[in-house]
């Protein structure tokens, strides 16, 4: 008995050691697997090479600035936009004189916005700003390296990294082979039910963690990029953590560039009225199809369900023609009117209403309760879980709607947030940090709503499909 216990303990230790080796292998291959030890060597010779490379890159960017700069100056002068041409003329004078481009000059150029949004203006502004960033970034890197000549800056850390990077691929293969051998021996010595359960949980949670990271990372990247400066966004390799987590300047600039407050208000109004109207029509239709007896009830409901097979894109032309005839084009009612009812939400609520015992309905009728009163006093309170689900799903769909506003909205003042974000990505050009800030404004309310209400959504959908 004691020998068996020792054997199982030995097997458990071997499995743990094998898992540790696997983690070391994964981290090592991820960080240093393809690294060259020469990349981590820090001395004056490598610094001189890096300085020359940075200066060459800055000179190339400086030469590339001339074309878009001259074209923009010519365009602004031809149409009489002297204020827009003024900072460009100052920049041209500095470049012609061979002066160094300062961070202040770069900030002035990065603040330039499109005046007309024409094809010969926006791409040149984006190209100019990109090249200006390259000039300043590479010049600053060259200065930093030049200041570190003759010092021991980073040498110790570089030597450690070079040693890790110098591990041959054979060593990594030996490490993975060792981990597999340890796991095999551990499972051989301890292959009982408890070990199988433990390994199953380790595998399950590992896959869940990997899946969670894959799902969360885009949102993290969006939020972190919205807090970065323009230089941090343009770094390569990319910087995963912003230098200042309290840098909300991009949100201010994005709000000044486009009227996101108006977009937000429009989205709130459209979402509120859409949810209100759809909820009322869904309750009434669900009650009729679940409780009222009228000829052709099941046939009509089946026909409505069959309409769910038609994608929304097939109804766009019909809905657009109807909106035009009603005079709702380019207005907020045009975003609500085509969506005053939903077959899918009616299906969910109808199934929940049908699961309520008939005896409750007839008891209320015997006591003199009308259908209208029974619906709002009895059935709606009981159906609150499914009702919350309908409200949340409809709010998400209304908030994220993009294609329909793109078709019916023409003026800026009536844009919703998704449509406004699409327009902003065109107007912002290469301002990736501003685009990320605007994206966060659009997405964050729905993320918060889903995080707080995800259980209600899942429970409501599940309970709504119990009986049909």
C-alpha positions as CSV (number, residue, x, y, z in Angstrom):
1,X,0.0,0.0,0.0
2,X,2.8,2.3,1.0
3,X,4.7,1.5,-2.2
4,X,1.6,2.3,-4.3
5,X,1.2,5.6,-2.5
6,X,4.9,6.5,-3.1
7,X,4.6,5.4,-6.8
8,X,1.6,7.7,-7.3
9,X,3.3,10.5,-5.5
10,X,6.4,10.0,-7.8
11,X,4.1,10.0,-10.8
12,X,2.4,13.2,-9.7
13,X,5.8,14.9,-9.2
14,X,7.0,13.8,-12.7
15,X,3.8,15.1,-14.3
16,X,4.2,18.5,-12.6
17,X,7.9,18.6,-13.7
18,X,6.8,17.8,-17.2
19,X,4.2,20.6,-17.2
20,X,6.8,23.0,-15.9
21,X,9.2,22.0,-18.7
22,X,6.4,22.6,-21.2
23,X,5.7,26.1,-19.9
24,X,9.4,26.9,-20.1
25,X,9.6,25.6,-23.6
26,X,6.5,27.6,-24.7
27,X,7.8,30.9,-23.1
28,X,11.3,30.4,-24.4
29,X,10.2,29.6,-28.0
30,X,7.8,32.6,-27.9
31,X,10.4,35.1,-26.7
32,X,13.8,33.7,-27.8
33,X,13.1,30.8,-30.2
34,X,14.0,32.7,-33.4
35,X,16.3,35.2,-31.8
36,X,19.9,35.9,-33.0
37,X,22.4,36.5,-30.2
38,X,23.9,39.3,-32.3
39,X,20.6,41.2,-31.9
40,X,21.3,41.6,-28.2
41,X,25.0,42.6,-28.4
42,X,25.4,46.2,-27.2
43,X,28.7,47.9,-27.8
44,X,29.9,51.1,-29.5
45,X,30.3,49.3,-32.9
46,X,26.7,48.1,-32.9
47,X,25.5,51.5,-31.6
48,X,27.3,53.3,-34.5
49,X,25.6,50.9,-37.0
50,X,22.2,51.6,-35.3
51,X,22.9,55.4,-35.4
52,X,23.7,55.2,-39.1
53,X,20.5,53.2,-39.8
54,X,18.4,55.6,-37.9
55,X,19.9,58.6,-39.6
56,X,19.4,57.0,-43.0
57,X,15.8,56.3,-42.2
58,X,15.3,59.9,-41.1
59,X,16.9,61.2,-44.3
60,X,14.7,58.9,-46.5
61,X,11.6,60.2,-44.7
62,X,12.9,63.8,-45.1
63,X,13.2,63.3,-48.8
64,X,9.8,61.6,-49.0
65,X,8.2,64.6,-47.3
66,X,8.9,66.9,-50.3
67,X,6.3,65.6,-52.7
68,X,3.2,65.6,-50.5
69,X,4.3,68.9,-48.9
70,X,4.7,70.7,-52.2
71,X,1.4,69.3,-53.5
72,X,-0.5,70.3,-50.4
73,X,0.9,73.8,-50.5
74,X,0.0,74.2,-54.1
75,X,-3.5,73.0,-53.6
76,X,-4.2,75.2,-50.5
77,X,-2.8,78.3,-52.3
78,X,-4.8,77.5,-55.5
79,X,-8.1,77.4,-53.5
80,X,-7.2,80.3,-51.2
81,X,-6.7,78.4,-47.9
82,X,-3.8,80.5,-46.7
83,X,-4.3,79.6,-43.1
84,X,-4.0,75.9,-43.9
85,X,-0.9,76.5,-46.0
86,X,1.0,78.6,-43.4
87,X,2.4,75.7,-41.2
88,X,3.3,73.9,-44.4
89,X,5.3,76.8,-45.7
90,X,7.1,77.1,-42.4
91,X,8.0,73.4,-42.6
92,X,9.1,73.7,-46.2
93,X,11.4,76.6,-45.2
94,X,13.0,74.4,-42.4
95,X,13.5,71.5,-44.7
96,X,15.0,73.6,-47.5
97,X,17.4,75.2,-44.9
98,X,18.4,71.8,-43.6
99,X,17.2,72.5,-40.1
100,X,16.3,69.7,-37.6
101,X,12.6,68.9,-37.3
102,X,11.6,69.4,-33.6
103,X,8.9,67.6,-31.7
104,X,6.9,70.9,-31.6
105,X,7.0,71.2,-35.4
106,X,5.9,67.6,-35.7
107,X,2.9,68.2,-33.3
108,X,1.8,71.2,-35.5
109,X,1.8,69.0,-38.6
110,X,0.1,66.1,-36.8
111,X,-2.7,68.5,-35.8
112,X,-3.5,69.3,-39.5
113,X,-7.0,68.1,-40.5
114,X,-8.6,67.8,-43.9
115,X,-10.2,71.0,-45.2
116,X,-12.1,69.6,-48.2
117,X,-11.7,65.8,-47.8
118,X,-10.9,65.6,-51.5
119,X,-8.9,62.7,-53.0
120,X,-5.8,64.9,-53.7
121,X,-5.7,66.2,-50.1
122,X,-6.4,63.4,-47.6
123,X,-3.8,60.9,-48.8
124,X,-1.1,63.6,-49.0
125,X,-1.9,64.7,-45.4
126,X,-1.6,61.1,-44.2
127,X,1.6,60.6,-46.1
128,X,3.1,63.9,-44.8
129,X,2.2,63.1,-41.2
130,X,3.6,59.5,-41.5
131,X,6.9,60.7,-42.9
132,X,7.1,63.5,-40.2
133,X,6.7,60.8,-37.5
134,X,9.5,58.8,-39.1
135,X,11.8,61.8,-39.2
136,X,11.3,62.7,-35.5
137,X,11.3,59.1,-34.3
138,X,14.5,58.1,-36.1
139,X,16.2,61.4,-35.2
140,X,15.4,60.9,-31.5
141,X,16.6,57.3,-31.7
142,X,19.9,58.4,-33.2
143,X,20.3,61.0,-30.5
144,X,19.7,58.5,-27.8
145,X,22.2,56.0,-29.2
146,X,24.7,58.8,-29.7
147,X,24.4,59.8,-26.1
148,X,25.0,56.2,-24.9
149,X,28.3,55.8,-26.8
150,X,31.1,54.8,-24.4
151,X,28.7,53.8,-21.7
152,X,27.6,50.4,-20.3
153,X,24.0,51.2,-20.8
154,X,22.0,47.9,-21.1
155,X,25.1,45.7,-21.5
156,X,24.4,43.4,-18.6
157,X,20.8,42.9,-19.6
158,X,21.8,42.4,-23.2
159,X,24.3,39.7,-22.3
160,X,21.7,37.8,-20.4
161,X,19.3,38.1,-23.4
162,X,22.1,37.0,-25.8
163,X,22.8,34.0,-23.6
164,X,19.1,33.0,-23.7
165,X,18.8,33.7,-27.4
166,X,22.0,31.7,-28.0
167,X,20.3,28.5,-26.9
168,X,20.3,26.3,-30.0
169,X,17.2,24.8,-31.5
170,X,18.6,21.4,-30.4
171,X,18.3,22.5,-26.8
172,X,14.7,23.5,-27.3
173,X,14.0,20.1,-28.9
174,X,15.7,18.4,-26.0
175,X,13.6,20.4,-23.5
176,X,10.3,19.4,-25.2
177,X,11.5,15.8,-25.4
178,X,12.3,15.9,-21.7
179,X,8.9,17.3,-20.9
180,X,7.1,14.6,-22.9
181,X,9.2,11.8,-21.3
182,X,8.4,13.2,-17.8
183,X,4.7,13.3,-18.6
184,X,4.8,9.8,-20.0
185,X,6.6,8.4,-16.9
186,X,4.4,10.3,-14.5
187,X,1.3,9.0,-16.2
188,X,2.7,5.5,-16.2
189,X,3.4,5.6,-12.4
190,X,0.1,7.3,-11.6
191,X,-2.6,6.7,-14.2
192,X,-5.5,6.5,-11.8
193,X,-8.9,8.2,-12.0
194,X,-7.7,11.2,-10.0
195,X,-4.7,11.8,-12.3
196,X,-6.9,11.6,-15.4
197,X,-9.3,14.1,-13.9
198,X,-6.5,16.5,-13.0
199,X,-4.9,16.3,-16.4
200,X,-8.3,16.8,-18.0
201,X,-8.9,19.9,-16.0
202,X,-5.4,21.3,-16.7
203,X,-6.0,20.8,-20.5
204,X,-9.5,22.3,-20.3
205,X,-8.5,25.4,-18.3
206,X,-5.4,25.8,-20.6
207,X,-7.6,25.9,-23.6
208,X,-10.1,28.2,-21.9
209,X,-7.3,30.6,-20.9
210,X,-5.9,30.6,-24.4
211,X,-9.4,31.2,-25.9
212,X,-10.1,33.9,-23.4
213,X,-6.8,35.7,-24.2
214,X,-7.6,35.5,-27.9
215,X,-11.1,37.0,-27.3
216,X,-10.0,39.7,-25.0
217,X,-6.8,40.8,-26.7
218,X,-8.5,42.9,-29.5
219,X,-10.4,44.9,-26.9
220,X,-7.3,45.4,-24.8
221,X,-5.4,46.5,-27.8
222,X,-8.1,49.0,-28.8
223,X,-8.3,50.5,-25.3
224,X,-4.5,50.6,-24.8
225,X,-3.9,52.1,-28.2
226,X,-6.5,54.8,-27.5
227,X,-4.3,55.9,-24.5
228,X,-1.0,55.9,-26.5
229,X,0.7,58.9,-28.1
230,X,1.2,59.0,-31.8
231,X,4.9,58.0,-31.4
232,X,3.9,55.0,-29.2
233,X,1.3,53.8,-31.8
234,X,3.9,53.9,-34.6
235,X,6.6,51.9,-32.7
236,X,7.8,48.6,-34.2
237,X,8.0,46.1,-32.6
238,X,4.7,47.3,-31.1
239,X,4.4,48.6,-27.6
240,X,1.7,46.6,-25.7
241,X,1.5,49.0,-22.7
242,X,0.9,52.8,-23.0
243,X,3.4,55.0,-21.4
244,X,0.6,56.8,-19.5
245,X,-2.7,55.0,-18.6
246,X,-4.3,58.4,-17.8
247,X,-3.6,59.9,-21.3
248,X,-7.1,60.8,-22.4
249,X,-5.9,63.4,-24.9
250,X,-6.9,61.2,-27.9
251,X,-10.5,61.2,-26.7
252,X,-10.5,65.0,-26.6
253,X,-9.0,65.3,-30.0
254,X,-11.4,62.7,-31.5
255,X,-14.4,64.6,-30.0
256,X,-13.1,67.9,-31.5
257,X,-12.5,66.3,-34.9
258,X,-16.0,64.7,-35.2
259,X,-19.2,65.4,-33.2
260,X,-19.2,62.2,-31.3
261,X,-21.5,63.7,-28.6
262,X,-24.2,64.2,-31.3
263,X,-23.6,60.7,-32.6
264,X,-23.9,59.3,-29.1
265,X,-27.2,61.2,-28.5
266,X,-28.6,60.0,-31.9
267,X,-27.7,56.4,-31.0
268,X,-29.3,56.7,-27.6
269,X,-32.5,58.1,-29.1
270,X,-32.7,55.5,-31.8
271,X,-31.9,52.7,-29.4
272,X,-34.5,53.9,-26.8
273,X,-37.4,54.2,-29.2
274,X,-36.5,51.1,-31.1
275,X,-36.4,49.0,-27.9
276,X,-39.6,50.6,-26.6
277,X,-41.7,50.0,-29.7
278,X,-40.3,46.5,-30.4
279,X,-40.9,45.4,-26.8
280,X,-44.6,46.5,-27.0
281,X,-45.3,44.9,-30.3
282,X,-43.5,41.7,-29.3
283,X,-45.5,41.4,-26.1
284,X,-48.8,42.0,-27.9
285,X,-48.0,39.6,-30.8
286,X,-46.7,36.9,-28.4
287,X,-49.8,37.0,-26.3
288,X,-52.0,36.7,-29.4
289,X,-50.2,33.7,-30.7
290,X,-50.0,32.0,-27.3
291,X,-53.3,32.6,-25.7
292,X,-55.9,34.0,-28.2
293,X,-57.7,31.4,-30.3
294,X,-58.4,32.7,-33.8
295,X,-58.6,31.0,-37.2
296,X,-55.3,30.3,-38.9
297,X,-53.2,31.2,-35.8
298,X,-50.7,28.4,-36.3
299,X,-50.5,28.9,-40.0
300,X,-49.8,32.6,-39.7
301,X,-47.2,32.0,-37.0
302,X,-45.5,29.4,-39.2
303,X,-45.5,31.8,-42.1
304,X,-43.9,34.5,-39.9
305,X,-41.2,32.0,-38.8
306,X,-40.5,31.1,-42.4
307,X,-39.7,34.8,-43.0
308,X,-36.8,34.5,-40.6
309,X,-35.0,32.6,-43.4
310,X,-34.9,35.8,-45.5
311,X,-31.8,37.9,-44.7
312,X,-32.2,41.6,-44.1
313,X,-30.3,42.5,-47.2
314,X,-33.1,41.1,-49.4
315,X,-35.5,43.6,-47.8
316,X,-33.3,46.7,-48.1
317,X,-34.7,48.0,-51.4
318,X,-38.3,47.5,-50.2
319,X,-37.6,49.2,-46.9
320,X,-35.7,52.0,-48.5
321,X,-38.6,52.7,-51.0
322,X,-41.1,52.7,-48.1
323,X,-39.0,55.2,-46.1
324,X,-38.6,57.5,-49.1
325,X,-42.4,57.5,-49.7
326,X,-43.1,58.3,-46.1
327,X,-40.7,61.2,-46.2
328,X,-38.4,59.8,-43.5
329,X,-35.2,59.8,-45.5
330,X,-32.2,61.3,-43.7
331,X,-34.0,61.4,-40.4
332,X,-33.8,59.5,-37.1
333,X,-37.4,58.0,-37.6
334,X,-36.0,56.2,-40.7
335,X,-33.7,54.2,-38.4
336,X,-36.6,53.1,-36.2
337,X,-39.6,52.6,-38.5
338,X,-38.5,49.5,-40.4
339,X,-37.7,47.7,-37.1
340,X,-40.9,48.2,-35.1
341,X,-41.4,44.4,-34.8
342,X,-39.3,41.3,-34.7
343,X,-40.2,37.7,-35.5
344,X,-37.3,36.3,-33.6
345,X,-38.2,38.2,-30.4
346,X,-41.9,37.2,-30.8
347,X,-40.8,33.6,-31.1
348,X,-38.9,33.8,-27.8
349,X,-41.7,35.5,-25.9
350,X,-44.4,33.4,-27.4
351,X,-42.7,30.2,-26.3
352,X,-42.3,31.6,-22.8
353,X,-46.0,32.7,-22.7
354,X,-47.0,29.2,-23.9
355,X,-45.1,27.6,-21.0
356,X,-47.4,29.4,-18.4
357,X,-50.2,27.0,-17.3
358,X,-53.6,27.5,-18.9
359,X,-55.2,27.1,-15.5
360,X,-53.8,30.5,-14.5
361,X,-55.3,32.2,-17.5
362,X,-58.8,30.6,-17.0
363,X,-58.7,31.4,-13.2
364,X,-58.1,35.0,-14.0
365,X,-60.8,35.1,-16.6
366,X,-63.3,33.5,-14.1
367,X,-62.4,36.3,-11.6
368,X,-63.4,38.9,-14.3
369,X,-59.9,39.8,-15.5
370,X,-59.8,40.9,-19.1
371,X,-57.2,39.7,-21.6
372,X,-55.5,43.2,-21.5
373,X,-55.3,43.3,-17.8
374,X,-54.2,39.6,-17.5
375,X,-51.4,40.3,-20.0
376,X,-49.9,43.3,-18.2
377,X,-50.6,42.3,-14.6
378,X,-49.8,38.5,-14.8
379,X,-48.0,37.4,-17.8
380,X,-45.5,40.3,-18.3
381,X,-44.2,40.1,-14.7
382,X,-43.8,36.3,-14.9
383,X,-42.1,36.7,-18.3
384,X,-39.6,39.2,-17.0
385,X,-36.5,37.0,-17.7
386,X,-37.4,36.6,-21.4
387,X,-38.5,40.2,-21.6
388,X,-35.1,41.4,-20.3
389,X,-33.4,39.2,-22.9
390,X,-35.5,40.8,-25.7
391,X,-34.7,44.3,-24.5
392,X,-31.0,43.6,-24.3
393,X,-30.7,41.8,-27.6
394,X,-32.7,44.5,-29.3
395,X,-30.5,47.2,-27.7
396,X,-27.3,45.6,-28.9
397,X,-28.7,45.2,-32.4
398,X,-29.9,48.8,-32.6
399,X,-26.7,50.2,-31.2
400,X,-24.5,48.3,-33.6
401,X,-26.6,48.8,-36.7
402,X,-24.4,50.1,-39.5
403,X,-25.7,49.2,-43.0
404,X,-29.1,50.7,-42.7
405,X,-28.0,54.1,-41.3
406,X,-25.3,54.1,-44.1
407,X,-28.1,53.9,-46.7
408,X,-30.7,56.3,-45.3
409,X,-28.6,58.9,-43.4
410,X,-26.9,61.7,-45.5
411,X,-26.3,64.6,-43.1
412,X,-23.7,64.6,-40.4
413,X,-26.1,65.7,-37.7
414,X,-28.2,62.5,-38.0
415,X,-25.4,60.0,-37.9
416,X,-25.3,57.3,-35.3
417,X,-22.1,56.1,-33.6
418,X,-21.2,53.2,-35.9
419,X,-21.8,55.3,-39.0
420,X,-20.0,58.2,-37.5
421,X,-17.0,55.9,-36.7
422,X,-16.9,54.8,-40.3
423,X,-16.8,58.4,-41.5
424,X,-14.3,59.3,-38.9
425,X,-11.9,56.5,-40.0
426,X,-11.8,58.2,-43.5
427,X,-11.5,61.7,-42.1
428,X,-8.8,60.8,-39.5
429,X,-6.5,59.2,-42.1
430,X,-3.4,57.8,-40.4
431,X,-4.4,58.9,-36.9
432,X,-4.6,55.3,-35.5
433,X,-4.7,56.4,-31.9
434,X,-7.7,58.7,-32.6
435,X,-9.5,55.9,-34.5
436,X,-8.9,53.6,-31.5
437,X,-10.3,56.3,-29.1
438,X,-13.4,56.7,-31.3
439,X,-13.8,52.9,-31.5
440,X,-13.7,52.7,-27.7
441,X,-16.4,55.3,-27.4
442,X,-18.6,53.3,-29.7
443,X,-17.9,49.8,-28.3
444,X,-17.5,50.4,-24.6
445,X,-21.2,50.9,-23.7
446,X,-22.2,47.6,-25.2
447,X,-19.3,45.8,-23.6
448,X,-20.4,47.1,-20.2
449,X,-24.0,46.2,-20.9
450,X,-23.1,42.7,-22.0
451,X,-20.8,42.1,-19.0
452,X,-23.5,43.0,-16.5
453,X,-26.4,41.3,-18.3
454,X,-24.9,38.2,-20.0
455,X,-26.6,35.8,-17.5
456,X,-30.0,37.3,-18.2
457,X,-29.4,37.0,-22.0
458,X,-28.5,33.4,-21.8
459,X,-31.2,32.4,-19.3
460,X,-33.9,34.2,-21.2
461,X,-33.0,32.6,-24.5
462,X,-32.8,29.2,-22.8
463,X,-36.1,29.5,-21.0
464,X,-37.7,30.9,-24.1
465,X,-36.9,27.8,-26.1
466,X,-38.2,25.3,-23.6
467,X,-41.7,25.0,-25.1
468,X,-42.9,25.7,-28.6
